[in-house]
Amino acid sequence: MIKIIKHGTTFGHKATCPSCQCMFTYDNADVQTVNYYKARWIEKGVMSFDNVYDKYIKCPECDETIILAKNLTDNSISSISYSIGFVNEKN
């Protein structure tokens, strides 16, 4: 759970909201993730869709979204990467 603290206290991760200047702490359970697919061309006619994600938290005072990490990719076995090839066949 996110808790607002006084300046200078060290507990978990500290963050300051860029909108309202609220200083607060958070732990890993408070971090949220959003997944999406990012398309990129590999070669002419072949496009790859990579599974990427952003990590963020919400300010407990003004509810502003604070991005912690952007465009992360997971190189583990659970990552998803799709490739679509367009073949121009003439009959």
N, C-alpha and C positions, 0 to 999 in steps of 0.2 A: 504494500500500500504506500502511496506517495504521501510524504509528510512535509509540511513547511517547517523550516528551522531558522534559527538566528544565524547571522553571518559569522563564519569562522568555525562552526561546528563541523567535525568530520565524521560522517556516518554514511557508508555505502558510496554511491556516486553523487557528486554535487552537480547541479545545473542552475543556470540563471536564465529566466525567460527573457527573450529579446523584446517582447512586447510590453510586459508590465513590470519587468525587473524583479520579479519574485525569485528568491533563492530557495531551493528545495533539494531534498535528497530523493533518490530512487534506487531500487535494487533491480536485479535482472528480471524478476517476475513482473515488473511494471513496464518493461520494454515491449512494444508491440511491433509486429512485422506486417508488411504488405507485400504480396508477391505479384509479379506481372511478367509478361514475356517481352523481350526486346528483340526486334528483328534486325538482322544485318545480312548484307549480301556477301556470299562467299566467292562466287564467281558469276559470270553472266548466266542468268536463268536459274541460279541456285541460291535460295535464301535460308538462313538459319534462324531459329527462334530460341534464344537463351532464357532460361529461368533466372530472373534477377529479383532482388528484394531490397526494400529499404527498412531500416529500423528507426523507430521514433517513440517519443513519450508525449504525454499531454501535460501542460502546465496545470497544477491543481487549483490555481487562482482564476485564470482567465480562459482556460481550456484551449490555448494556442497549441498547435502541433509543432514540436521541436524535433527536427531531423537529426538523428545521431550518426547514421551511416547511410549512404546512398549508392545504388547500383551495385550491390554486393552479389557475387555469384558463389554458388556452392560447388566446389570441385570434388565433393565426395560422391560415393556411389549412388546416393539418393538424388543427385541433381538431374534435371531433365533438360535435354537439348534435342530439339527436333530440327530436321533438315527437310526441306521440300524442294524437289527438283522439277523444273518445268521442261518437258521434252517436246520439241516441236516436230511431230511426226507427220509425214505426208504420205497419204495412201494412194 
